[in-house]
Amino acid sequence: MDMQVEAHTRAAATLRQLLTHQHPEHFMLFVDQFAMGCLLHLQGERAAAYRLIAQVLAAAGDSHEKRQLAGLLKDLSGNEVPLVREIGPNPELLQLCERVQDTRVAEPACGR
């Protein structure tokens, strides 16, 4: 695995841990929201993706890991599905992301 991809997937695991600690009763809502943001990004819906993911990062609270987590947004392109796998959403969302990745036609990035 590429070192940069590995660092991002570790960041996704860290994010899940922070969400679990900060929001024990609702952390899966944030995990699924992060996965949906990655899916939208994969589909070219950049503005909506960034909004969803930024909300999840804000919910993680103030921590020394915030700087590491901020890199998730910066380098999201091409890392969407590995990040989704690592953060561990509900299986239906994971399967949807993998299916979209496998079947999508290369689409130029857009600002939608």
C-alpha positions in Angstrom: 0.0 0.0 0.0 1.2 3.5 -0.9 2.6 5.3 2.2 0.4 8.3 1.6 -2.7 6.1 1.2 -1.7 4.2 4.4 -1.4 7.5 6.3 -4.9 8.6 5.2 -6.4 5.2 6.1 -4.8 5.5 9.5 -6.4 9.0 9.8 -9.8 7.5 9.0 -9.3 4.9 11.8 -8.3 7.8 14.1 -11.4 9.7 13.1 -13.6 6.7 13.9 -12.0 6.4 17.3 -12.5 10.1 18.0 -16.2 9.9 16.9 -16.7 6.8 19.0 -15.3 8.6 22.1 -17.1 12.0 21.4 -20.4 10.6 20.3 -20.8 7.0 21.6 -24.5 6.9 20.9 -24.4 8.4 17.4 -21.0 7.8 16.0 -22.3 5.6 13.2 -24.3 8.5 11.9 -21.0 10.4 11.5 -19.2 7.4 10.1 -22.0 6.9 7.5 -22.0 10.6 6.7 -18.3 10.5 6.1 -18.8 7.5 3.8 -21.5 9.4 1.9 -19.2 12.3 1.5 -16.6 10.0 0.0 -19.2 8.5 -2.3 -20.3 11.9 -3.5 -16.7 13.0 -4.0 -16.1 9.8 -6.1 -19.1 10.8 -8.2 -17.8 14.3 -8.8 -20.0 16.1 -6.4 -17.2 18.0 -4.7 -19.0 20.8 -2.9 -21.5 18.5 -1.3 -18.8 16.0 -0.4 -16.6 18.6 1.3 -19.6 20.0 3.3 -20.5 16.5 4.6 -16.9 15.6 5.5 -16.2 18.9 7.1 -19.2 18.5 9.4 -17.9 15.1 10.4 -14.4 16.5 11.1 -15.9 19.3 13.2 -17.9 16.7 15.2 -14.6 15.0 16.1 -14.0 17.9 18.5 -10.7 19.7 19.3 -7.8 17.4 19.5 -4.1 17.2 18.5 -5.2 14.8 15.8 -7.1 17.6 14.0 -4.1 18.5 11.8 -3.8 14.9 10.6 -7.5 14.7 9.9 -7.5 17.9 7.9 -5.3 16.2 5.4 -8.2 13.8 4.6 -10.0 16.6 2.7 -6.9 17.8 0.9 -6.0 14.4 -0.5 -9.4 12.9 -0.9 -9.2 12.3 -4.7 -8.3 8.7 -5.4 -8.5 7.7 -1.7 -12.2 7.6 -1.3 -12.9 3.9 -1.2 -9.8 3.0 1.0 -11.0 5.7 3.5 -14.5 4.3 3.5 -13.2 0.8 4.1 -11.1 2.0 7.0 -13.7 4.1 8.7 -16.1 1.2 8.6 -19.6 2.4 7.7 -22.6 0.1 7.5 -22.1 -2.7 5.0 -24.6 -1.3 2.5 -22.7 2.0 2.2 -19.4 0.2 1.8 -20.8 -2.0 -1.0 -22.3 1.0 -2.7 -19.0 2.8 -2.7 -17.1 -0.2 -4.0 -19.8 -0.8 -6.7 -19.6 2.8 -7.8 -15.8 2.7 -8.0 -15.9 -0.5 -10.0 -18.5 0.8 -12.5 -17.9 4.5 -12.8 -16.7 6.1 -15.9 -13.8 8.5 -15.5 -15.3 11.9 -14.9 -13.4 15.2 -14.7 -13.5 16.9 -11.3 -16.3 19.4 -11.1 -17.3 22.0 -8.6 -20.9 20.8 -8.2 
